[in-house]
């Protein structure tokens, strides 16, 4: 697979060893990448469906293989000792889902204080979702004026598709509906086995 070149505005982390590992893993697991990453310095990437721990391996192989500098929100229990160091080192931001108050303000502040930030979010919030999307990602995008890029995981075709960029951030419900519409085309299937 030929990896598309990244635009100069996209946050990047040049690390040749990670790039080799990411590309090797992505090739080994037999997935394809479709679409392009918009040349934006600030983006909210929403990956769906989130149905397996394998999603993390897949995402990390793309992040490393492409040389992206990306942060993601994960449940706070992932960040406990001893593996917490690893999850932070690969861009993790712990989130306590039991007390979501202040999360929108925290992430908006992160966007406002940085010249570039790509934030990855699983909008279903859990692997055991019924397909309902939580609106937190849309509230963050709207408050931070950061466009939303759906990333559709299709286990049937083993394809990761970068969807259409959503730039109309005036209404939270419309953002959620636009992501859900794109996600429906990436048919929900049983997760791949490791």
C-alpha positions in Angstrom: 0.0 0.0 0.0 1.2 3.5 -0.8 0.7 5.8 2.1 -0.7 9.2 1.0 1.5 12.2 1.8 0.5 14.4 4.7 -0.1 18.1 4.3 2.2 20.5 6.1 -0.6 21.7 8.5 -1.2 18.2 9.9 0.4 17.5 13.3 3.2 15.0 12.6 5.7 13.0 14.7 8.7 12.0 12.7 9.9 8.7 14.2 11.3 6.3 11.5 11.2 3.2 13.8 7.6 3.8 14.7 6.7 4.4 11.1 8.3 1.1 10.1 6.5 -0.8 12.9 3.1 0.9 12.1 3.3 0.1 8.4 4.5 -3.5 9.0 1.6 -4.2 11.4 -0.9 -2.6 9.1 0.3 -4.7 6.2 0.5 -7.9 8.4 -3.1 -7.6 9.6 -4.2 -7.1 6.0 -6.2 -3.9 6.2 -6.6 -1.1 3.6 -6.8 2.7 4.1 -9.1 4.7 1.9 -9.5 8.5 1.7 -7.3 11.4 2.6 -6.5 13.3 5.7 -7.5 16.9 5.3 -4.6 19.4 5.6 -5.9 20.9 8.9 -4.0 21.6 12.0 -7.0 21.0 14.3 -9.4 18.1 13.9 -11.7 15.9 15.8 -11.5 12.3 14.4 -14.4 10.1 15.3 -13.9 6.4 14.8 -16.8 4.0 14.5 -17.9 1.5 15.2 -15.9 0.8 18.3 -16.5 -2.9 18.9 -13.2 -4.5 19.9 -9.9 -4.0 21.7 -8.4 -4.7 18.2 -9.5 -1.2 17.2 -6.6 0.2 19.3 -4.0 -2.0 17.4 -5.5 -0.9 14.1 -5.5 2.8 15.1 -2.0 2.7 16.4 -0.7 1.0 13.3 -2.2 3.9 11.2 -1.0 6.6 13.6 2.6 5.3 13.6 2.6 4.2 10.0 1.5 7.6 8.8 3.6 9.5 11.3 0.7 11.3 12.9 0.8 13.2 16.2 -2.6 12.4 17.5 -4.2 12.4 21.0 -7.1 10.3 22.0 -9.5 10.1 25.0 -9.6 6.8 26.8 -11.2 5.5 30.0 -9.2 6.5 33.0 -8.7 2.9 34.2 -6.3 2.3 31.1 -3.9 4.8 32.6 -3.2 3.1 35.9 0.3 1.6 36.7 2.1 -0.1 35.0 0.5 0.2 31.5 -0.6 3.8 32.0 2.8 5.1 31.0 2.4 3.4 27.6 -1.1 4.8 26.9 0.0 8.3 27.8 3.2 8.0 25.7 1.1 7.2 22.6 -1.2 10.2 23.1 -3.8 9.1 25.6 -5.8 11.6 27.7 -7.6 9.9 30.6 -11.3 10.5 31.0 -13.4 9.5 33.9 -16.8 8.6 32.4 -18.4 8.6 35.9 -17.8 12.4 36.2 -18.0 14.0 32.7 -18.5 17.5 33.9 -15.8 19.9 32.7 -14.7 17.6 29.9 -15.9 19.9 27.1 -14.2 22.9 28.8 -11.0 20.9 29.4 -10.8 19.7 25.7 -11.8 23.2 24.4 -9.0 24.7 26.5 -6.5 22.1 25.0 -7.6 23.1 21.5 -7.3 26.8 22.2 -3.9 26.5 23.9 -2.2 24.6 21.1 -1.4 25.6 17.5 -2.3 22.1 16.4 -4.3 19.2 17.8 -5.8 16.1 16.3 -8.1 14.4 18.9 -9.4 10.9 18.3 -12.7 9.9 20.0 -14.9 6.8 19.9 -18.3 8.5 19.8 -20.1 5.3 21.0 -18.1 5.6 24.3 -17.8 1.8 24.8 -17.3 -1.4 22.8 -20.7 -2.7 24.0 -22.7 0.1 22.4 -26.0 -0.4 20.6 -24.8 2.1 18.0 -25.9 5.2 19.8 -23.5 8.1 19.5 -22.8 10.2 22.5 -22.8 13.9 21.6 -19.6 14.9 23.6 -17.4 14.8 20.5 -19.8 17.2 18.7 -19.9 19.6 21.7 -16.1 19.6 21.8 -15.8 20.2 18.1 -18.4 23.0 18.2 -16.8 24.7 21.2 -13.3 24.4 19.8 -14.4 25.2 16.2 -12.5 22.1 15.1 -13.9 20.2 12.0 -15.0 16.6 12.4 -13.6 13.7 10.4 -15.5 10.4 10.6 -13.2 7.3 10.4 -15.2 4.3 9.5 -14.0 0.8 10.5 -15.4 -2.0 8.2 -14.4 -5.4 9.5 -16.1 -7.2 6.5 -13.8 -5.6 4.0 -10.9 -4.8 6.4 -11.1 -1.2 5.3 -10.5 1.9 7.3 -12.2 4.8 5.5 -11.6 8.5 6.1 -15.0 10.1 5.5 -16.2 13.5 4.4 -15.0 16.4 6.6 -17.8 18.0 8.6 -17.2 21.8 8.8 -20.7 23.0 9.6 -20.4 23.1 13.4 -23.4 25.3 14.2 -25.6 22.6 15.7 -24.5 19.6 17.9 -27.4 17.4 16.7 -26.6 18.1 13.0 -22.9 17.1 13.6 -24.0 13.8 15.3 -26.5 13.1 12.5 -23.8 13.7 9.8 -21.3 11.3 11.5 -24.0 8.7 12.0 -25.0 8.9 8.4 -21.4 8.3 7.2 -21.0 5.5 9.8 -24.0 3.6 8.6 -22.3 3.1 5.3 -19.4 1.3 7.1 -21.5 -1.8 8.0 -21.2 -3.0 11.5 -19.6 -6.4 11.6 -18.2 -8.8 14.2 -14.7 -7.7 15.3 -11.6 -9.4 13.8 -9.9 -12.1 15.9 -6.3 -11.5 17.1 
